[in-house]
């Protein structure tokens, strides 16, 4: 935050927190109140919904706001303490660094897993993947939480390599990878994109095409990155060609 002050610039997260502070100071928002919908706040603050979700996640982790399933986001306490705000900003930037590293790790390990699965998957595991994606698709349409189904898909895919070490490693690190599936990082667009990505992976597996499975997984993870960090699709296409 000191560096931001020296440069005379504000990060999107600083702007978000300051605007919420202003709403509290001006009496528009008080502890216990429900915040306006995400899309409306993002438009009002002039920030991306991805930035807003990550700011909300950091605020939630510090007990300042709470997301209630099907009922919106509520302010639990005022944002009137500068040290608290500094701590939130530090948490946001730390979380962003971790998420970048998780995506980088997933790009290193999951496309080769998909390629190996395309060579070895059996009908039973392929059917299990299809059932999971169907359940995921229904959950998305019903606007229900489906991160658990997302994680299950990738775990079954690891099992489909018929390599017990790969399966156990993916199971062991699932809690780390699940940080990239946090509800605060989700959006309707990302959820639909996840289903589409999983369906493309299944098509490649069913065709027994390792190269197509590798590419489908790579594009799927790039889409996750794009939705988390609000990266323009042209940027991800450039990465794909490099």
C-alpha positions in Angstrom: 0.0 0.0 0.0 2.9 2.4 0.7 4.2 1.8 -2.8 0.8 2.7 -4.2 0.8 6.0 -2.2 4.2 6.9 -3.4 3.2 6.3 -7.0 0.0 8.2 -6.5 -2.1 5.4 -7.8 -4.9 3.3 -6.4 -5.3 -0.4 -7.0 -8.8 -1.6 -7.9 -9.1 -3.2 -4.5 -8.2 0.1 -2.7 -11.0 1.8 -4.8 -13.5 -0.9 -3.9 -12.8 -0.7 -0.1 -12.8 3.1 -0.1 -16.2 3.2 -2.0 -17.7 0.8 0.6 -16.3 3.0 3.3 -17.9 6.0 1.7 -21.3 4.2 1.6 -21.0 3.5 5.3 -19.9 7.1 6.2 -22.8 8.6 4.2 -25.3 6.3 5.9 -26.1 4.4 2.7 -24.8 1.2 4.2 -24.6 0.0 7.9 -23.5 -3.2 9.6 -26.3 -5.8 9.0 -27.3 -4.4 5.7 -27.3 -6.4 2.4 -24.9 -5.0 -0.2 -26.3 -4.2 -3.7 -25.9 -7.0 -6.3 -22.4 -7.7 -7.6 -23.1 -6.5 -11.1 -24.6 -3.2 -9.9 -21.7 -2.6 -7.5 -19.1 -3.4 -10.2 -20.7 -0.9 -12.6 -21.1 1.7 -9.9 -17.4 1.4 -8.7 -16.0 1.2 -12.2 -14.2 -2.1 -11.5 -14.4 -5.6 -12.9 -16.5 -8.2 -11.2 -13.4 -10.3 -10.8 -11.7 -7.6 -8.8 -14.9 -7.1 -6.8 -15.2 -10.8 -6.0 -11.6 -11.0 -4.8 -12.0 -7.9 -2.6 -15.2 -9.5 -1.2 -13.3 -12.7 -0.5 -10.6 -10.9 1.5 -13.2 -8.9 3.4 -15.1 -12.1 4.2 -12.0 -13.9 5.5 -11.5 -11.0 8.0 -15.2 -11.2 9.1 -16.2 -7.9 7.6 -18.8 -9.3 5.2 -20.7 -12.5 4.8 -22.2 -14.2 1.7 -25.4 -16.0 2.4 -26.5 -18.7 -0.1 -29.4 -17.4 -2.1 -29.7 -14.2 -0.1 -26.8 -12.0 -1.1 -23.8 -10.4 0.7 -24.1 -8.7 4.0 -21.9 -6.1 5.8 -21.0 -7.4 9.2 -18.8 -4.5 10.5 -17.8 -1.1 9.4 -14.6 -0.4 7.4 -13.4 2.5 9.6 -10.0 1.2 10.7 -7.0 2.0 8.5 -4.9 -0.9 9.9 -7.8 -3.3 9.1 -8.0 -1.9 5.5 -4.3 -2.3 5.1 -4.5 -5.9 6.3 -7.3 -6.6 3.8 -5.3 -5.2 0.9 -2.3 -7.2 1.9 -4.5 -10.3 2.0 -5.9 -9.6 -1.4 -2.5 -9.2 -3.0 -1.2 -12.3 -1.2 -4.2 -14.3 -2.5 -3.7 -13.1 -6.0 -0.1 -14.3 -5.9 -1.2 -17.7 -4.7 -3.9 -18.0 -7.4 -1.4 -17.2 -10.1 0.9 -20.0 -8.8 -2.0 -22.5 -8.6 -2.9 -21.8 -12.2 0.7 -22.1 -13.3 1.0 -25.4 -11.4 -2.2 -26.7 -13.0 -1.0 -25.9 -16.5 2.2 -27.9 -15.8 0.5 -31.0 -14.5 -3.1 -31.3 -15.7 -2.8 -31.3 -19.5 -0.3 -34.3 -19.4 -2.7 -36.0 -17.0 -5.5 -35.6 -19.6 -3.3 -36.9 -22.4 -2.4 -40.0 -20.4 -6.0 -40.5 -19.4 -7.0 -40.4 -23.1 -4.7 -43.5 -23.7 -5.9 -45.5 -20.6 -9.4 -44.5 -19.6 -12.0 -47.3 -19.4 -15.7 -47.1 -20.1 -16.7 -47.1 -16.4 -14.5 -44.0 -15.6 -15.7 -42.3 -18.8 -19.3 -42.8 -17.8 -18.5 -41.5 -14.3 -17.1 -38.3 -15.9 -20.2 -37.9 -18.0 -22.5 -38.3 -15.0 -20.4 -35.6 -13.0 -20.6 -33.2 -15.9 -24.4 -33.8 -16.3 -24.8 -33.1 -12.5 -22.6 -30.0 -12.9 -24.6 -28.7 -15.8 -27.9 -29.1 -13.8 -26.4 -27.3 -10.9 -25.2 -24.4 -13.1 -28.7 -24.1 -14.6 -30.3 -24.1 -11.2 -27.7 -21.6 -10.0 -26.5 -24.0 -7.3 -22.9 -24.4 -6.0 -21.0 -26.9 -8.1 -17.3 -26.5 -7.1 -17.4 -30.0 -5.5 -18.4 -31.5 -8.8 -15.7 -29.6 -10.6 -13.1 -31.0 -8.2 -14.6 -34.5 -8.6 -14.3 -34.3 -12.4 -10.6 -33.6 -12.1 -10.0 -36.3 -9.5 -11.8 -38.9 -11.6 -9.6 -37.8 -14.6 -6.5 -38.4 -12.5 -7.8 -41.9 -11.6 -8.3 -42.5 -15.3 -4.6 -42.5 -15.9 -4.5 -45.8 -14.1 -1.5 -44.5 -12.2 -2.0 -44.7 -8.5 0.8 -42.1 -7.7 -0.9 -39.5 -9.9 -4.3 -40.2 -8.4 -2.9 -40.0 -4.8 -0.9 -36.8 -5.5 -4.0 -35.1 -7.0 -6.1 -36.2 -4.0 -3.5 -34.9 -1.6 -3.2 -31.4 -3.2 -6.9 -31.0 -3.8 -7.3 -28.5 -0.9 -4.7 -26.3 -2.5 -6.2 -26.4 -6.0 -9.7 -25.8 -4.5 -8.5 -22.3 -3.6 -9.0 -21.5 -7.3 -12.6 -22.8 -7.0 -13.6 -20.5 -4.2 -17.3 -19.3 -4.4 -16.0 -15.7 -4.4 -14.1 -16.4 -7.6 -17.1 -17.8 -9.4 -19.5 -16.2 -11.8 -22.2 -17.4 -14.1 -19.9 -17.1 -17.0 -17.1 -19.1 -15.4 -19.5 -21.9 -14.3 -20.9 -22.3 -17.9 -17.3 -22.1 -19.3 -16.3 -24.9 -16.9 -19.0 -27.2 -18.1 -18.1 -26.5 -21.7 -14.4 -27.2 -21.0 -15.2 -30.5 -19.3 -17.4 -31.5 -22.2 -14.5 -30.8 -24.7 -12.2 -32.9 -22.5 -14.7 -35.8 -22.5 -14.9 -35.6 -26.3 -11.2 -36.0 -26.6 -11.1 -38.8 -24.1 -13.9 -40.7 -25.9 -12.0 -40.3 -29.2 -8.8 -41.7 -27.5 -6.9 -38.6 -28.7 -4.1 -37.7 -26.3 -3.1 -34.5 -28.2 -6.7 -33.2 -28.2 -7.1 -34.1 -24.5 -3.9 -32.2 -23.7 -5.1 -29.1 -25.6 -8.7 -29.3 -24.3 -7.3 -29.3 -20.7 -4.9 -26.5 -21.4 -7.6 -24.3 -22.9 -9.9 -25.2 -19.9 -7.3 -24.0 -17.4 -6.6 -20.9 -19.5 -10.3 -20.1 -19.4 -10.3 -20.5 -15.6 -7.4 -18.0 -15.4 -9.2 -15.6 -17.7 -12.4 -15.6 -15.5 -10.5 -15.3 -12.2 -8.2 -12.5 -13.3 -10.5 -10.9 -16.0 -7.8 -11.4 -18.7 -9.0 -10.5 -22.2 -9.4 -13.6 -24.4 -6.9 -12.2 -26.9 -4.3 -12.3 -24.2 -5.0 -16.0 -23.5 -4.8 -16.7 -27.3 -1.4 -15.0 -27.4 -0.3 -17.3 -24.5 -1.6 -20.3 -26.3 0.5 -19.5 -29.4 3.7 -18.8 -27.4 
